Amino acid sequence: MEKPTFYIETSVVSYLTARSHRDLVIATYQQLTLEWWTHSRQEFDLYTSPLVIEEAGRGEPTSG
């Protein structure tokens, strides 16, 4: 059986990679996105666009 497709846009990547936010609404979005990514993404064929990859690549690099 074919999986449904799910389009990954920049906000998904942002919520997954950003530091925990102090704003409760944004922190909730981050947590919900992480839970979906961890537990449900395998149920979908994920795809994105070159524009999303370009936009995400302009994000703030992490410091190590």
For each residue, the residues with C-beta under 8 A, 3 or more apart:
1:
2: 45
3: 43 44 45
4: 43 44 45
5: 44 45 46 47
6: 41 44 45 46 47
7: 47 48
8: 12 13 46 47 48 52
9: 12 48 52
10: 13 14 52 55 56
11: 14 15
12: 8 9 15 16 33 37
13: 8 10 16 17 52 56 59
14: 10 11 17 18 56 59
15: 11 12 18 29 30 33 34
16: 12 13 30 33 34 37
17: 13 14 59
18: 14 15 21 30
19:
20: 27 30
21: 18 26 27 30
22: 27
23: 26 27
24: 27 28
25: 28 29
26: 21 23 29 30
27: 20 21 22 23 24 30 31
28: 24 25 31 32
29: 15 25 26 32 33
30: 15 16 18 20 21 26 27 33 34
31: 27 28 34 35
32: 28 29 35 36
33: 12 15 16 29 30 36 37
34: 15 16 30 31 37 38
35: 31 32 38 39 40
36: 32 33 39 40 41
37: 12 16 33 34 40 41
38: 34 35 41
39: 35 36
40: 35 36 37 43 44
41: 6 36 37 38 44 46
42:
43: 3 4 40
44: 3 4 5 6 40 41
45: 2 3 4 5 6
46: 5 6 8 41
47: 5 6 7 8
48: 7 8 9 52 53
49: 52 53
50: 53 54
51: 54 55
52: 8 9 10 13 48 49 55 56
53: 48 49 50 56 57
54: 50 51 57 58
55: 10 51 52 58 59
56: 10 13 14 52 53 59
57: 53 54
58: 54 55
59: 13 14 17 55 56
60:
61:
62:
63:
64:
